């Protein structure tokens, strides 16, 4: 092959590579702007678009200055008052009480039921009256406090409970997500403590996320390249998941936090646990292991008598957003109703 033919071949290959990169970038940008296009796609393809959305597009409420503020014990809480929280698939209004929770001030006074959890319990992506704690309140007739805060693990959830009025508490509902394992493992290994960001670290994290919100040509393909080659700046909020643990070990870590993570007396409280996750088929074995492990004699009575509610069989893929891994209003309705039935 002559030098000219070799150069021509290289130029042709480079041209086609550039065209392919541009086409993929356009497709990604279009789907990020019009997520309904991802709905009919095969699950494997949709998962790819979901990963692009989560890493390079999604706004996180805990790092939105209008919606969250620094807290020295818990890293952040929701900002009292109200704000609009939106991503490409939803726009929601939050009303936040004086404790930094997505509920009204009246709900803070002697609730019958407190729901602890992360963004699923908080109601990420749905309006205030559509959240599963509100569905639970309507279906059960009980006074329910929504104490869910985005990205909280079990440890911070139980520490938050220390701040709340439990004088009339009858039922504690705890929503679990597999990312909780990071906090729960740290709680065990660090003698009941977990790392909390300082004020400057939190501000730097907020600035990092805000700087990633804007789009520029080539953003998604360049981001994917840096991620695949591990040259990207690490996501400061990404959970550092430990080496694989068995579901039984995961369950015991969770129960250890339930037993030792709060100063509140829970001896006469009914505890209900459910897991919220997009992994509904096949379901995880975490709840089954919680139910078995909780019967140990070394646990307090409220843990030995806890109720594990498996909501995964109730859910369909249509109960989740196309790109976002959170419930639509239909998912909240199903879970809230199932919890109400468990309380009867």
C-alpha positions as CSV (number, residue, x, y, z in Angstrom):
1,X,0.0,0.0,0.0
2,X,1.4,3.4,-1.0
3,X,1.8,6.2,1.5
4,X,-1.0,8.1,-0.2
5,X,-3.4,5.2,0.1
6,X,-2.4,4.6,3.7
7,X,-3.1,8.2,4.6
8,X,-6.4,8.1,2.7
9,X,-7.5,5.0,4.6
10,X,-6.6,6.6,7.9
11,X,-8.4,9.8,7.0
12,X,-11.5,7.8,6.0
13,X,-11.5,5.8,9.3
14,X,-11.1,9.0,11.3
15,X,-13.9,10.7,9.4
16,X,-16.2,7.8,10.1
17,X,-15.2,7.7,13.7
18,X,-15.9,11.4,14.1
19,X,-19.3,11.0,12.4
20,X,-20.1,8.1,14.7
21,X,-19.2,10.1,17.8
22,X,-21.3,13.0,16.6
23,X,-24.3,10.8,15.8
24,X,-24.1,9.1,19.3
25,X,-23.8,12.5,21.0
26,X,-26.8,13.8,19.1
27,X,-28.8,10.7,20.1
28,X,-27.8,11.0,23.7
29,X,-28.7,14.7,23.8
30,X,-32.0,14.1,22.2
31,X,-33.0,11.3,24.6
32,X,-31.8,13.4,27.6
33,X,-34.1,16.2,26.4
34,X,-37.0,13.9,25.4
35,X,-36.9,11.0,27.9
36,X,-40.2,9.6,26.7
37,X,-38.2,8.2,23.7
38,X,-36.4,5.8,26.2
39,X,-39.7,4.2,27.3
40,X,-40.2,1.7,24.4
41,X,-36.5,0.8,24.2
42,X,-35.3,-2.6,25.4
43,X,-34.3,-2.6,29.0
44,X,-30.6,-3.0,28.3
45,X,-30.5,0.0,26.0
46,X,-32.6,2.1,28.4
47,X,-30.2,1.3,31.2
48,X,-27.4,2.9,29.2
49,X,-29.3,6.1,28.8
50,X,-30.2,6.0,32.5
51,X,-26.5,5.8,33.4
52,X,-25.7,8.8,31.1
53,X,-28.6,10.8,32.8
54,X,-27.5,9.9,36.3
55,X,-23.8,10.8,35.7
56,X,-24.1,13.8,33.5
57,X,-27.6,15.3,33.6
58,X,-29.5,14.8,36.8
59,X,-29.8,17.5,39.4
60,X,-29.6,16.3,43.0
61,X,-31.9,18.1,45.5
62,X,-29.4,17.9,48.3
63,X,-27.0,20.1,46.4
64,X,-29.5,22.6,45.1
65,X,-29.0,25.8,47.2
66,X,-32.7,26.7,46.9
67,X,-33.8,23.4,48.4
68,X,-31.1,22.2,50.9
69,X,-28.7,23.6,53.4
70,X,-25.7,22.5,55.4
71,X,-26.1,20.6,58.7
72,X,-23.1,19.9,60.9
73,X,-24.5,16.5,62.2
74,X,-26.2,15.2,59.0
75,X,-24.3,17.1,56.2
76,X,-27.5,18.6,55.0
77,X,-31.2,18.9,55.5
78,X,-33.9,20.4,53.3
79,X,-34.2,24.2,53.6
80,X,-37.3,25.2,55.6
81,X,-39.8,27.1,53.5
82,X,-40.3,25.9,49.9
83,X,-38.6,25.4,46.6
84,X,-39.1,24.0,43.1
85,X,-37.1,20.9,42.4
86,X,-37.0,19.7,38.7
87,X,-35.3,17.3,36.4
88,X,-36.1,16.6,32.8
89,X,-39.0,14.2,33.6
90,X,-40.7,16.3,36.4
91,X,-41.1,19.6,38.2
92,X,-42.2,19.5,41.8
93,X,-43.0,21.9,44.5
94,X,-41.6,21.2,48.0
95,X,-43.1,22.6,51.2
96,X,-40.6,22.1,54.0
97,X,-41.2,22.5,57.7
98,X,-39.0,24.0,60.4
99,X,-37.2,20.7,61.0
100,X,-36.1,20.5,57.4
101,X,-38.5,17.8,56.3
102,X,-40.9,17.7,53.4
103,X,-44.0,18.1,55.5
104,X,-45.9,20.8,57.4
105,X,-45.1,22.0,60.9
106,X,-48.3,20.4,62.3
107,X,-47.0,16.9,61.3
108,X,-44.0,17.4,63.7
109,X,-46.3,17.5,66.8
110,X,-46.8,14.0,68.2
111,X,-47.2,12.0,65.0
112,X,-48.5,8.4,65.2
113,X,-46.3,7.2,62.4
114,X,-42.8,8.4,61.2
115,X,-41.5,7.4,57.9
116,X,-37.7,7.4,57.6
117,X,-35.9,7.0,54.3
118,X,-34.1,8.6,51.4
119,X,-35.3,10.2,48.2
120,X,-38.0,7.5,47.7
121,X,-39.6,8.2,51.0
122,X,-39.2,12.0,50.6
123,X,-41.1,11.8,47.3
124,X,-38.4,12.6,44.7
125,X,-40.2,13.4,41.4
126,X,-43.8,13.6,42.7
127,X,-45.9,16.4,44.3
128,X,-46.3,16.6,48.0
129,X,-49.7,15.0,48.2
130,X,-48.6,12.1,46.0
131,X,-45.7,10.9,48.2
132,X,-46.0,7.5,49.8
133,X,-46.2,8.9,53.4
134,X,-49.2,11.0,52.3
135,X,-50.8,8.0,50.7
136,X,-50.2,6.0,53.9
137,X,-51.8,8.8,55.9
138,X,-54.9,8.9,53.8
139,X,-55.3,5.1,53.6
140,X,-54.7,4.5,57.3
141,X,-56.3,7.6,58.9
142,X,-53.1,8.1,61.0
143,X,-51.0,11.2,61.6
144,X,-47.9,10.5,59.5
145,X,-44.7,12.5,59.4
146,X,-42.6,12.3,56.2
147,X,-39.0,12.3,57.5
148,X,-37.4,11.1,54.3
149,X,-34.4,13.1,53.0
150,X,-32.6,12.4,49.7
151,X,-29.5,10.1,49.9
152,X,-29.7,9.6,53.7
153,X,-28.6,6.1,54.8
154,X,-30.0,4.2,57.7
155,X,-27.5,5.9,60.1
156,X,-28.5,9.4,59.4
157,X,-32.1,8.5,59.3
158,X,-31.9,7.1,62.9
159,X,-29.9,10.2,64.0
160,X,-32.6,12.4,62.5
161,X,-35.1,10.5,64.6
162,X,-33.3,11.8,67.7
163,X,-34.6,15.3,66.7
164,X,-38.2,14.3,66.3
165,X,-41.2,14.2,68.7
166,X,-41.8,10.5,69.4
167,X,-44.1,11.0,72.4
168,X,-47.1,9.5,70.6
169,X,-45.2,7.3,68.1
170,X,-46.9,3.9,67.4
171,X,-45.2,2.9,64.2
172,X,-41.8,3.6,62.7
173,X,-41.5,2.9,59.0
174,X,-38.0,2.6,57.7
175,X,-37.4,2.6,53.9
176,X,-34.1,0.9,52.8
177,X,-32.0,1.2,49.7
178,X,-28.9,-0.9,49.0
179,X,-26.7,2.2,49.0
180,X,-27.4,2.4,52.8
181,X,-24.8,-0.3,53.2
182,X,-22.0,2.4,53.0
183,X,-23.2,4.3,56.1
184,X,-24.2,1.1,57.9
185,X,-20.8,-0.5,57.4
186,X,-19.0,2.7,58.5
187,X,-21.3,2.8,61.6
188,X,-20.1,-0.7,62.6
189,X,-16.4,-0.2,61.8
190,X,-16.1,3.3,63.3
191,X,-17.7,2.7,66.6
192,X,-21.1,4.2,65.9
193,X,-19.8,7.2,63.9
194,X,-20.0,8.1,60.2
195,X,-18.0,10.7,58.3
196,X,-19.9,14.0,57.9
197,X,-18.8,16.7,55.5
198,X,-17.5,20.0,56.9
199,X,-19.2,23.2,55.7
200,X,-16.5,24.0,53.2
201,X,-16.5,20.4,51.8
202,X,-20.3,20.6,51.4
203,X,-20.0,23.9,49.6
204,X,-17.3,22.5,47.3
205,X,-19.6,19.6,46.5
206,X,-22.5,21.9,45.7
207,X,-20.3,23.9,43.4
208,X,-19.0,20.8,41.6
209,X,-22.5,19.6,40.9
210,X,-23.8,23.0,39.8
211,X,-20.9,23.4,37.3
212,X,-22.0,20.1,35.6
213,X,-25.5,21.2,34.9
214,X,-24.9,23.1,31.7
215,X,-24.7,21.3,28.3
216,X,-22.0,21.9,25.7
217,X,-21.5,20.0,22.4
218,X,-19.7,16.7,23.1
219,X,-20.5,16.7,26.8
220,X,-21.9,13.2,27.0
221,X,-19.3,11.4,24.8
222,X,-16.4,13.2,26.4
223,X,-17.8,12.3,29.8
224,X,-18.2,8.7,28.9
225,X,-14.7,8.6,27.5
226,X,-13.2,10.0,30.7
227,X,-15.3,7.7,32.9
228,X,-14.4,4.6,30.9
229,X,-10.7,5.5,31.0
230,X,-11.0,6.5,34.6
231,X,-9.5,10.0,33.9
232,X,-12.6,11.9,35.2
233,X,-12.7,13.9,38.3
234,X,-14.3,11.6,40.9
235,X,-17.9,12.3,41.8
236,X,-17.6,13.7,45.4
237,X,-21.0,12.3,46.3
238,X,-20.8,8.9,44.8
239,X,-21.1,6.2,47.5
240,X,-17.9,4.1,47.8
241,X,-19.6,0.7,47.7
242,X,-17.6,-1.9,49.7
243,X,-16.6,-5.3,48.4
244,X,-19.5,-7.6,47.9
245,X,-21.2,-8.6,51.1
246,X,-23.8,-11.4,51.4
247,X,-27.4,-10.3,51.8
248,X,-27.3,-11.7,55.3
249,X,-24.4,-9.5,56.3
250,X,-26.1,-6.6,54.7
251,X,-29.2,-7.3,56.8
252,X,-27.2,-7.6,60.0
253,X,-25.5,-4.2,59.3
254,X,-28.9,-2.7,58.9
255,X,-30.3,-4.3,62.1
256,X,-27.3,-3.1,64.0
257,X,-28.1,0.5,63.1
258,X,-31.8,0.0,64.1
259,X,-30.6,-1.3,67.4
260,X,-28.0,1.2,68.2
261,X,-28.4,4.2,66.0
262,X,-30.9,6.3,68.0
263,X,-31.2,7.5,71.6
264,X,-35.0,7.3,71.4
265,X,-36.7,4.5,73.3
266,X,-38.5,2.3,70.8
267,X,-39.5,-0.7,73.0
268,X,-43.2,-0.3,72.5
269,X,-42.9,0.8,68.8
270,X,-44.0,-1.3,65.9
271,X,-41.2,-1.2,63.2
272,X,-42.1,-1.7,59.5
273,X,-39.3,-2.1,57.0
274,X,-39.5,-2.0,53.2
275,X,-37.0,-1.7,50.4
276,X,-37.3,0.8,47.5
277,X,-35.3,0.1,44.4
278,X,-35.6,-0.1,40.7
279,X,-34.5,-3.8,40.9
280,X,-37.9,-5.4,41.1
281,X,-37.2,-8.4,38.8
282,X,-35.7,-10.5,40.1
283,X,-36.3,-9.2,43.7
284,X,-33.4,-8.9,46.1
285,X,-33.1,-11.2,49.1
286,X,-32.4,-8.4,51.6
287,X,-35.8,-8.3,53.2
288,X,-36.0,-12.0,53.6
289,X,-32.7,-12.0,55.4
290,X,-33.8,-9.1,57.6
291,X,-36.9,-11.1,58.6
292,X,-34.8,-14.1,59.6
293,X,-31.9,-12.2,61.2
294,X,-34.2,-10.0,63.3
295,X,-35.4,-13.0,65.3
296,X,-32.1,-13.2,67.2
297,X,-32.3,-13.1,71.0
298,X,-29.7,-10.4,71.2
299,X,-31.9,-7.8,69.5
300,X,-34.4,-5.6,71.4
301,X,-38.1,-6.5,71.2
302,X,-39.0,-3.9,68.6
303,X,-36.5,-5.5,66.2
304,X,-37.5,-9.1,66.9
305,X,-41.1,-8.1,66.2
306,X,-40.5,-6.0,63.1
307,X,-42.6,-6.4,59.9
308,X,-40.8,-6.7,56.6
309,X,-43.0,-5.6,53.7
310,X,-41.9,-6.6,50.2
311,X,-43.3,-4.1,47.7
312,X,-41.4,-5.3,44.7
313,X,-44.1,-7.7,43.5
314,X,-46.5,-4.8,43.4
315,X,-44.4,-2.7,41.1
316,X,-44.0,-2.6,37.3
317,X,-41.5,-0.8,35.2
318,X,-44.2,1.8,34.3
319,X,-44.2,2.8,38.0
320,X,-40.7,4.3,37.5
321,X,-39.6,7.2,35.3
322,X,-37.9,6.3,32.0
323,X,-34.5,7.8,32.9
324,X,-34.8,8.5,36.6
325,X,-34.7,5.5,39.0
326,X,-37.5,6.9,41.2
327,X,-41.2,6.1,41.5
328,X,-43.9,7.9,39.6
329,X,-47.0,8.8,41.5
330,X,-48.4,5.3,40.6
331,X,-45.5,3.7,42.5
332,X,-46.0,5.8,45.5
333,X,-49.7,5.0,45.5
334,X,-49.0,1.2,45.5
335,X,-46.3,1.4,48.2
336,X,-48.3,3.7,50.4
337,X,-51.4,1.5,50.2
338,X,-49.3,-1.6,51.0
339,X,-47.9,0.0,54.1
340,X,-51.3,1.0,55.2
341,X,-52.4,-2.6,55.0
342,X,-49.4,-3.7,57.0
343,X,-50.4,-1.3,59.8
344,X,-53.9,-2.7,60.1
